[in-house]
Amino acid sequence: MARVAQIRERLLAAQSRQKSYADRRRRPLEFRVGSHVWLRVSPTRGVRRFGIKGKLSPRYVGPFEILDRVGSAAYRVALPPRLEGVHPVFHVSQLREYIPDPRHIVSYDDLVVEPDHTFAEHPVAVLERGTRRLRSKDIPMMRIQWSRRGPEEATWETEDSIQRNYPEFFAELDAPVGSPSRS
């Protein structure tokens, strides 16, 4: 009998230890009514529910406003009309807090949308210049900051493509910007 009690005691200690390890990564999830959350998209169900598929599909969609709390671990979310087939109540494990970021806000005042549902961006500044070696020739590259985007979203473009597509911008460039080359 003493042996069974000892095994039972060690089993309870091991369970307690494993629970403490699991609880370290868990955080209590509570959201306020009126706050916004991201909604997790399951890779297998994302196509059926949200029409999203592919390797580069987003893991979360939204943000959506929380309407009310349903029970102790679920929330009712305000979904747009295009998602009317999706049930609006989600478990807290399917939600992630939305932290407002000014970069997420797009000013629609000066945004001109083309008939094919695109909008034109133009280069604002050259942040860096460099060359990229491709087989036996060097290709001059420029790191371009685009309109309506910050310097952290600048892209590397070939100098001839900028000159071909934006000749007025290229004419405005006075002196080359000194910077290390990009390899």
C-alpha positions in Angstrom: 0.0 0.0 0.0 2.8 2.4 0.8 4.3 1.8 -2.7 0.9 2.8 -4.4 0.7 5.9 -2.2 4.3 6.9 -3.2 3.5 6.4 -6.9 0.3 8.4 -6.6 2.2 11.2 -4.8 5.0 11.3 -7.5 2.3 11.3 -10.2 0.6 14.3 -8.7 3.9 16.1 -8.4 4.7 15.5 -12.1 1.3 16.7 -13.1 1.7 19.8 -11.0 5.1 20.5 -12.5 3.7 20.1 -16.1 0.8 22.3 -15.3 3.1 25.1 -14.1 5.2 24.8 -17.3 2.0 25.1 -19.4 0.6 28.0 -17.4 3.8 30.0 -18.0 2.9 30.6 -21.6 -0.8 31.0 -21.0 -2.2 34.5 -20.4 -5.7 35.4 -19.3 -7.6 36.7 -22.3 -10.2 39.3 -21.7 -11.4 41.9 -24.1 -13.5 45.0 -23.4 -16.8 45.5 -25.3 -16.2 48.0 -28.0 -12.5 47.2 -28.4 -11.2 45.6 -31.7 -9.7 42.2 -32.2 -8.0 40.2 -35.0 -9.7 36.9 -35.9 -7.6 33.8 -36.5 -8.1 32.1 -39.8 -7.7 28.3 -39.8 -5.7 27.1 -42.8 -8.1 24.3 -43.5 -11.3 26.2 -42.9 -10.2 29.6 -44.2 -11.2 28.8 -47.8 -14.7 27.8 -46.8 -15.4 30.5 -44.3 -13.4 33.5 -45.5 -12.5 32.7 -49.1 -8.8 32.9 -48.2 -6.4 30.3 -49.5 -2.8 29.9 -50.4 0.6 29.8 -48.7 0.8 33.6 -48.2 -2.8 34.0 -46.9 -3.1 36.0 -43.7 -3.3 34.2 -40.4 -5.6 36.8 -38.9 -8.3 38.9 -40.5 -9.9 42.1 -39.2 -9.9 44.1 -37.1 -13.5 43.6 -35.9 -15.3 45.2 -33.0 -16.4 43.2 -30.0 -20.2 43.5 -29.4 -20.6 41.6 -26.2 -19.3 38.7 -24.1 -21.0 35.4 -24.4 -20.2 33.1 -21.4 -16.8 33.1 -19.7 -14.6 32.4 -22.8 -16.4 33.6 -25.9 -17.2 36.9 -27.6 -19.7 38.1 -30.2 -17.9 40.0 -33.0 -19.3 42.5 -35.5 -18.7 40.9 -38.9 -19.1 42.7 -42.2 -21.9 41.7 -44.6 -19.6 39.7 -46.9 -19.0 37.3 -43.9 -22.7 36.8 -43.2 -22.3 33.0 -43.4 -19.8 32.9 -40.5 -21.2 32.6 -37.0 -20.3 35.7 -35.0 -19.4 34.1 -31.7 -15.7 33.1 -31.2 -13.7 31.5 -28.4 -10.9 33.7 -26.9 -8.3 31.4 -28.4 -9.4 32.5 -31.9 -9.0 36.2 -31.1 -5.9 38.4 -30.8 -5.9 42.0 -29.5 -5.7 44.7 -32.1 -3.3 47.5 -31.2 -4.1 50.6 -33.1 -1.3 51.8 -35.4 -1.4 55.1 -37.4 0.2 53.3 -40.4 -3.1 51.2 -40.7 -5.1 54.3 -41.4 -5.3 55.3 -45.0 -6.4 58.9 -45.9 -9.0 58.6 -48.6 -9.0 62.4 -49.4 -6.1 62.4 -51.8 -6.4 58.8 -52.9 -7.3 58.5 -56.6 -8.5 55.0 -57.5 -8.1 53.9 -61.1 -10.9 52.0 -62.9 -9.0 48.8 -62.4 -9.1 49.3 -58.6 -5.5 50.3 -58.2 -3.9 53.6 -57.1 -0.8 55.2 -58.4 2.2 55.8 -56.1 5.1 58.0 -57.1 8.7 58.1 -55.7 9.3 60.8 -53.1 13.0 60.4 -52.3 16.1 58.3 -52.9 17.3 56.9 -49.6 20.3 54.9 -50.9 22.1 54.0 -54.1 24.0 50.9 -54.7 24.9 48.3 -57.3 23.9 44.7 -57.6 26.2 42.3 -59.4 24.3 40.0 -61.8 26.6 37.6 -63.6 29.1 39.8 -65.5 27.5 43.2 -65.1 26.7 45.7 -62.4 23.2 47.0 -62.2 22.7 50.4 -60.5 20.0 50.2 -57.8 18.1 52.9 -55.8 16.3 52.5 -52.5 13.1 54.5 -53.2 10.7 56.0 -50.6 7.2 56.0 -52.1 4.3 58.5 -51.5 2.0 57.6 -48.6 4.6 55.3 -47.2 7.4 55.8 -44.6 11.1 55.1 -45.0 10.7 51.7 -43.4 8.7 50.6 -46.4 11.2 51.8 -49.0 12.0 49.3 -51.9 15.0 48.7 -54.0 14.4 49.5 -57.7 16.7 49.5 -60.7 17.8 52.9 -61.7 16.7 52.5 -65.4 13.2 51.4 -64.4 12.8 54.6 -62.3 14.2 56.7 -65.1 11.9 55.0 -67.6 8.7 55.1 -65.5 9.2 58.4 -63.7 11.4 60.8 -65.9 10.1 63.9 -64.0 11.4 62.5 -60.7 14.8 61.5 -62.2 15.1 65.1 -63.6 14.6 66.5 -60.1 17.5 64.5 -58.6 20.5 66.9 -58.2 23.4 65.1 -56.7 23.7 61.4 -56.1 23.1 60.2 -52.5 26.2 58.7 -51.1 25.7 55.3 -49.4 27.1 51.9 -49.2 26.3 49.6 -52.1 23.8 46.8 -51.8 25.1 43.3 -52.6 
